[in-house]
Amino acid sequence: ASYEMCRKYYPELFERVKEAVKKGRWLADGAMWVEPDTNMAGGEALVRQVLYGKRYFKEEFGVDSELLWLPDTFGYSAVLPQILKKSGVKYLVTQKIFWSYNEGEQFPYHYFTWKGMDGSSITSFLPTSYTYDTTPETVQTVWKNRVQKRDLDAFLFPFGYGDGGGGPSRDHIEYLEREKDLEGMPKVKMAGPMEFFHDMEAKGGPTQEYCGELYFSAHRGVYTSQAAVKYYNRKNELLLREAELWCSLAREAGMQYPKEELEEAWKNVLLHQFHDILPGSSIARVYEDAVREHKKVQAAGTECLKNAMDVLAFGKEEKAVTVFQSLSWDRTGVIRLPEDFEDGASYENGEPICTQKTEEGVLALVNVPSCGMVSIVPSKPETAKDGASTAAPVSVREEDGTWILDNGIVRAVINSMGEVVSFRKGDREFASGIMNHLALYKDIPRRYDAWDVDSNYREFPVELEQNARVEVVKDGGLRAELNVTRTISQSSFSQIIRLDAASDTLVFDTTVDWKELHRLLKVEFPVDVETLEGINEIQFGYMKRPVHRSRQYDKDRYEVCNHRYTALADESHGAAMLNDCKYGVSMDKNAIQLTLLRASASPEMRADNRVHHFVYGFMAWEGSFLESPVVQRGYELNVPMQMAEGACETRSAFGIDRDNVILDTVKLAEDGSGDFILRLYESKRADTTARVRLGIPAVSAALCSMMEEEEETAVMEGNELVLHFKPFEIKTVRVKIERK
């Protein structure tokens, strides 16, 4: 991205850079579009970071980038080795792991094989800084103080002014010239990082291996700081996913695929995943710009999506609407219909749909096939009475100062503070204490305000007034809602607690006018589950992390990153918190504690003092985690059904016969061939063979790298792909279709 800015605004300088690259005086490498945060960026976003980054280095500099250079990123997701390996990237260099000022467990290696959550591995080197000077004292000290003394006879040593944007000076070079072979010192060789890795491989390569994520024992506050940019990041990642899928299908109906518009939008999202933007550690001006740019992405993505849906809903039957849902399983949910449907609704085949008139419009309980669409027309079938449903209707009633929400699947009891004192599914009680309990803490990190949440925050709780007001907003039928209003210290808090017909998820739709300084807000759900590890969703899978504090490794993980869900489970049952834009979470024994907001004072004074809107949910299940619908519910909370005017035949473009295999991305190939690119992954750490139904005119398919290069023919039986997934494996498939 920095090169592209140079090319755009300083073309003459850019040509000089290109000439320096050709002469070997400038190293153009790094593999990604920016140096991103790798914990919160979504899975497809990390793929695009490499896809667009490698392509740019190749096209502009003739470099096939095999090195991921992330000197300052705040922790490294366990999915990275697989993404890098399947993108042709062999090596990783970073250094932040050694910032252990919070007395966390010392990382043991500099040079090692990093093995990710799926078993993929890449070679990594971790220096301890990206701004070394080259004085004899520094060179000697770094060599003597390296943490890995065995199996390491060389050290990658990035020198220069670095953090301020400056490279090597004459003094740096002069010292290195004198230190090439100086008695009493390590020998010094000036070379690029690729030469270093090749030299090391010639000696046999790394002997040590590290498995799992590279957890950074600091900067845990970045999962929460600057909540607005995190909200837009999640929403826009998913909006572009939605737009690409429907635009790909609309092209088969004659629409021109908006490749340039979608790529520009993606690159804007990727830019704002830079490791000091998305984490919330930049100055105020950055976030003014970031929100403005995210709104541009929102507008562009929405326009592409609308155009595609208008093409697909081609039949202009009077007052008909088409409902779209992009997830790879059949989906049932409550949606709001236009005013024309106040007398009832049915599918185009005449099958009645349950509707309910409310003050906010007509609600309908609809069924939409996987990656599919159905059309709905106004009607008044005699069999579809207002509020009736094949699913049990939701009821809400007040009893002894509490409110009981019940839809025949789950039963939740809400107290006068808007807290959940009971959550039953079937015969089992899942609450082991007061759930949806808000806790406020004093939060004053000792070193880096926006970056850190120190472990001692729990020692400084801030007492909250018990002053809530609970009102019934919708009293049942297809939807029951309670409105909870209260104050949180200096801030106002309002929340809609919602339960829909046919749903197993209690939803908390929340608005906070946040006016705090140096405060941390969490919401806690203690559940009746005994386990030693919690399950946190990350990109293309999950990480298990300790819920106890037995040793230093466990104590370090008092705040971790999650994506759409965090779950606690044994082999017979479990419970999960879902969210639509929150990343920080802690787990304490049997309690999930989602971090909602922070209030740092530096580098932006009173950061996050604004109105915030976010949604979280709670669900529970019987059976093992593999059998649970947690992954599906996390997607459903984040990915709303879409609606457009017009009609079409009911259609399912894709479907999968295994619940643990997820179709995450559908797009057209980068090469302009019109081929479909499908990205799928196994989500539950389970070796699986899945059949993927193709509702497009496919003629052949091939397994590809993430750079979309064909590697081997995929097995097709009729209109189905047969794919074998190892645990947490990501597959990219190129599907060639019949041309009309």
Disulfide bonds with the S-S distance in Angstrom:
none
